């Protein structure tokens, strides 16, 4: 609740975040056309979990209104620079993202694509799209997505600010988070890659900077940061650990891979006491999220998951340049800090192991599953820098941060200097004519309980897209080459 000293409590910040995650689940129920009885049962379970968190003891901390306004201004500006609203350059990942948003906006729910090989249904982390799509207008949906993501990022930054005391410490922490990155420019130079393009793919896998996450894949970044803020608040004694247990089932609809990265920290919170009274509220949340969890694993075998062979040719230098200096700074700290040695060890173990996982055909697992650990690492580094005492840990952290600034500066410079993103006038199958297992799944593979049904079954939508999905140049930040439009489906 609002505080007498003029601010908003962390209690309310987290409850609003949790409520927004719950509304994304409700949006999926609408997309799938689930029956009324589920809306009543799922809604009751979700509300019960929310009440449990709201009444749990252990809340403290607040954000002053002025600080909240600063967080809002930063969030809105960062997302606008990242291309939301298309006032600036948007990375080419947004070609598919805007096409998905378009389909969800213009097609009545529930729908399936009528394509060769049988009906296909969007099966992807749709949490970010569903609310904006309800506007019913493509341009309004784009701005609604910006507003929604700005609100989420504002709440995350505000929650993170409660971890620090005093205006100077909060400002330093915000600067560290926004500027946090590995020494990618060194790796890019060693790999003989252009220093004016995207700097983070030089090793064949990557840990993405926060600005990169916001510019390229905000839904993944937000999922990992929401949990990281809750975990760190629990470690500081400002939030009950029940918040983590209730939050976990809702996160995958924003980003399954980021949610995987949250698991070690959630296990740390509960350890041997998992079977505590918290399990009732956690089970209620899991019950409310059950359709979303079942939806995300439909035809999961077509996506594929594996452990990659040890990349001896690039792994050591990757770890050294991405996190080596930061880990050294943690080792040189005079104490384990406010979050304890266990938190640092979970961060280290997660980041050392995550590059060996793979889901699908690309490097997505390393990029997304690392988000919570990297966010927590950024806070641990900020904690070093806000201390008044100088020392080797502070010097090492500052050197690494200074070199790493090349990555977010490069992303921002492209956003300003490169051409504005054009409008995407195709749906998903216009941009990706063959479809992809990470975005669509056969209607026939959906279990009966969540199969898109509606009153007359899923509405079949036959894609009819123009020959050009966008007009004007759209350069790729990785190659520097202009991306040509895919041919339409006719």
N, C-alpha and C positions, 0 to 999 in steps of 0.2 A: 504494500500500500504506500501511498505518498507519505513522505517524511515531513516532520515539522520544520526541519532545517532547509526545506526547499529542494526536494529531489524525488526521484522514483526509486523504490526499493528494488534490490536484486530479486527479491521474491516475485514481484510483479513482472519484471523483465523476463524471468525464466518461464513463468506461467504463460505469458503471451507467446513466447517462442514455442512452448510445448503445445499451446492451442493452435498455432499456425501449422505445426506439423500434423496435428490431428485433423485439421480441416483438409489437408492434402489427401489424407486417407478417405475422407468423405467425398472429395472430388473423384477419387478412383472408383468408389462405389457407384457414383453417377455414371462414369464412363463405361463401367461394365454392365450397367443396368441391373444391379442387384435388387432383389425383392424388398418390399417394405419391412418384412419381419427382420431382415438383417439390419436395416437402418435403425430399428428400435433396439435390437440386441447390441449391435456394435456401438451405437451411440451411448447406451447405458454403460457398457464396459469402459469406453473411453472416458466418459464423465467420471466414473468411479475412480479410475486411475488418476485423473486430474485432481479430484478432491483429496485423494490420499497424499499427493505431492503438496497440495496447498496447505494441508493441515500438519504436515510433518514438521517436527521441531528442528532447529539448527539453522534458520535463516538469519542473515545479517547483511549489512552493506547497502549502499544506495548510490545513485548517480544524480548529481546536481543537474538542474534543468539546462544550465549553460553548457555543461559537458555533454548532455544528451543532444543538444543542438549542434555542437561541433561534430559529434559522431554522425549525425544525420547529414550534415553538409559534406563530410568526407565520403560517406557511403554513396550519396547521390552523384558526387563528382567522379569518383572512381568508376562507377558503373556506366556513367555516360561516356567517359573516356574509353571504356572497354567496348563500346559499340552498341550498347542497349539504347534503343530509340533511333539508331542509325544516324546520329548526328556526326559521328566520327567513323574512322576505319574500324571494322570488326574483323577479327580473325576468321579464317575460312571455315572453322568449326561451326560458325553460325549459319552457314548455308543449309546444313541439315537441320539445325535447331529451329530456324525460322520456318522451314518447310513443315516440320512436325507441328509447330504452333499453328500454322495456317490450317493444316488438316483438322486439328482439334477444334479450331474456331469455326470453320465453315461447314463441317459435316455434322449432321445430327448424331447424337450418341444413343446407343452403342453402334459402332460401325466397324466393318471389316473391308479390307481392300479386295476387290474382285480382280485378281490377277491370275496369270498362267500358273498352274500348279495348285490352284485352290485358294479359298479365302485366307487372307493373312490379317492379323490384328497387331496393332502397335503393342509391343511388349518391351517397355523400356522404363527407366526411372522417370516417371512423368510428373513427379511432385511439383516441379517448378512451373509446369505448363498448364495444369488443369484449371486453376483459379483464373488466370488471365484469359484463357480461352472462352470462359463463360461470358465475356463481353459481347461476343457475337460479331465483332468487327476486327479485321486483321490488324489495322493500324492501332486501334484502341488496345488490342491484346498485347502488342509490342510495348506500349507505354505502361500498361498494367503490369507486365512482367518487370519492367524497370522499377515501378513503384513498389511492387511486392519484394523484389530482391533488395531494394534500398532499405525497406523496413527491416528485413531479416538481418542485413549487414549492420544497420544502425544498432539493433538490439545486441548483436554479437560484440561489437566494439564497445558498447556501453557496459555490457556485462564484464568484458575484459578489463575495463577501466577500474572496476571495483577491486581488482587485485592489487592495485597500487595506491599509495597514500600521497596526497599532495599534487598540485597542478603540474609541477616540473616532472615528477615521476610518471604521471599519466601521459604527458606529452612525449617524453622519451620513449615510453613503451609503445605508444601509437606509431612513432617514427620508426622504431625497430621493426615492428610488425610489417609496416608498409614497405620498408626497404630490405626486409630479410630475404636472403638468397644465398646460394652457394657461389663459389668463385667461377661461375660459368664462362666468363670471358677468357679466363686462363685455359680452360678445357677446350673452348672453341678455337683458340689460337693454336693450341697443341695439335688439335685435329685438322688444322689447315682449313677451317670453315670460315665463311665471311663473318666479320664482327659487327656488321650492320643489320644482320637478320636475327631471327629468334635464336637465342644463345643456349638453349637447354637440352638439345638433342645430340650433343657431340659424342656422348658415350654409348648411344644405342638404347639407353633407358634414362629416366630423369626423375628428379625430385623438383616439383614446380614451386616457384616463388608465390607468395600470396597474391601479388599483383597479376602474375600469370594466371593463377586460378580464377581471379575475378574477370579477367579479360577473355579467357578462353572457355572456362567451364565453371561458372559461378555456382551451379547446383552442387557440384562435388565439393568445392571449397566451403560453402555454407554448411553442408552436412558435417564435415569434419570439424569446423570451427565451433559450431553450436555445442557439439559434445566436448571439445577441448575446454571451452569456457566453463561448462558445467563441472567437468572433472577438476579443473584447477580451483574453482570455487569450493568444491567439496574438500580439496586438500587444504585450503586455507580456513576451513571451518565456517564458511559463509553460506553453504547450501547443503541440504541433506543428501546422502548418497542415494536415497530412493529416487531422486531426480534422474540419476544415470540409468537405473533399472527400467524406469517408465519410458525414458527417452529412446532407448536403444531400438525397440521394435519399429518405431516410426521413422528412423533415419534412412533405412534402405530405399524408400520410395523417392528420396532425393538422390542418394548415391549408395548403391550396395557396396562398392569397393571402399569408399571412405568409411562406411559402417564397419567393414571388416577390420580396418585399421584401428577402430575404437575398442575392439574386443579386449586386447590385453589390458587396457586401462580400466575397463569395466570389471574384468576379473580381479584386478588389483583392489578395486573398491570393495568387492565382496569376499574374495578369498574363500576361506572355509565356512563363512557364514552366509553362503548363498541361500540356504534353506532357513532364512529368517522370516519374521512376519512381513517383511517387504515383499515376499514372493506373491502374496495375494494381490497387491497392487500391480506388480510386474506382470502377473498372469492376466490381469484385466487389460493392461495395455497390449500385451501380446495377442489377446483375443480380438481386440478392436483392430489390430493391424494384420490379423491372419489373412484376409483376402488379398491385401497388398503383398504380403510375403509369398503367398501361393502364386500370385500373378507374376512376380519377378522370376520365379524359377520354372515357369512354363517353358518346355522345350529347351531347358538349360543345357542339355547334352550337345545341342547344336552350336553353342557358344564355345565350349571347351575351356578347361582349366588344367594347369600343369605346373610343375616346378621346372624352371629353366636350368640348363647346365651352368656350372660355375663359370662366369665370364672372366677368366683369369687375365685376358688381354686388356680389359678396361675397368674391371671392378675395383682394384686397389686405388687407381688414380681417381676414379669417380668418387669413392668414399672420402679420399683425402681432400679433394677440392670442394665437394659438396658440404660435408659436415665435419671434416677433420679438425679444422681450427676451432669450431664451436665446441666440439667434444674436449679439445685441449683446454679451452677456457673453463669448462665445467670442472675438469680435473684440477685446475689451478685455483679454484675457489677456496677461500679459507674455511668454508663450511658448506654443508649440503643445502643451505638456504631454506626458504619457507615451505618448499614442497617436498623436501626429504630426498634421500639418496635413491629410494625405490623408484620414484618418478623418473629420475634421470636414467636409471638403469633400464627401465622399460622403454624409454625413448631410444637409447643406444641399441638395445637388442632389436627393436622394431625396425629401425632404419638400416641396420646391418643385414637383416634377413629379408626384408620386403623386396629388394631387387631380384630375388630368385623366384618369385611367384609370377604367374602369368595367367590371365583370363582373356580369352579371345586371341586374336592374331597380333596385337600391337603391344605397346608398353604401358597400357592403361593401368594395370594393377599397381606397378611401382609409383606411377604418378598420383593415383587416387588414394591407395591404402596408406601412403606416407603422410597424408594431409594432417591427421590429428597429431602425430608425433612431431612433425615439423612445427606446427602451431605451438605446441607445448615447449619445444626447444626454443622458439623465438621468445616466449615469455621468460624462460630460464635465463636466456642471454640478456633480456631487458632487465631482469632482476639484478644481474651483475652490474650493469651500467648505471642503474639508479643509485647504487650505493655510493656514499661520499668518499670512502677510502679508495685510493688508487692502488694498482697492483698489476702483476703480469696477466691475470685473467682478464682484466678490463682492457689492457693493451691488445691482447690477442683478439678479443671479441671485436674491438673497434677496427682493427686491421681487416678482419674477415668481412665485416659489414661494409666497409668502405669499398673494397674490391667487388663485393657482391652487388653493390648499387648499380653496376652496369646493366644488370638484367632488368629490374623494374624501370630504369631510365630508358632503356631501349624500347620496352613495350609502350611506354607513354609517348616517346618520340614518334614511333610509327603511328600511333593513334592520331596524332596531331598532323603529321606530315603526309601520310598516305591518303589516297582518295577515300571519300566517305562510302560506307557500305551501301550498295544498291538494294532496292526492294526485291525480295524473293517472291516470285509470282507462281511458283510451282508448289505442289504438295511433295510429300516424302518420296514417292516413286518417280516424280519428275527429276529430283536431284540425285536419287540413288536408284536408277532404273531396275537393277537386279535385286534390290532389297539387301538387308544384312541381318544376320542372326542376332546381332546385338540390339536391333531395333524392332524387328517383327517376328512373329511366330505363327504357325498355322492355327487357324481357328479350331481345327479338329483336335489339336493337342491340349486345348484348354480343358481342365476338369469341369464336370457338369456344374459344380457349385459356384464357379466364377465365370463360366462361359458367357460372353456377351450375349444377352438375350433380349431384353426389352419386351414389348408386348407381342411382337411378331418375329422375334429373333434378331440377330445382328443385321443392320441395314448394310447391304452390299454397296460399296462405292467403287466404281470403275474409274481409275485415274484418267483424267483428260488434261494434259498439261501443254502449254505452248512450247514451241521449239527452243526458245531461249528462256531459261529460268530467271535470269536477271540481265539488266542492260548496263553496259559500262564496265570499266576495269575492276577486277577484284584480285589483287595480287596475293600470293601465298607468302606468309611471313617466314616460312621455313626455307623455301627455294628462291623466293624473289620473283618467280614467274607468275604471269597472269593466269588465273584459273578460268578455263573455258567452261561455258555452260554445258550441262548434259543434255542430250536430245530429249524431247518430250516423249510421252508414251502414246500420243495420238488421241 
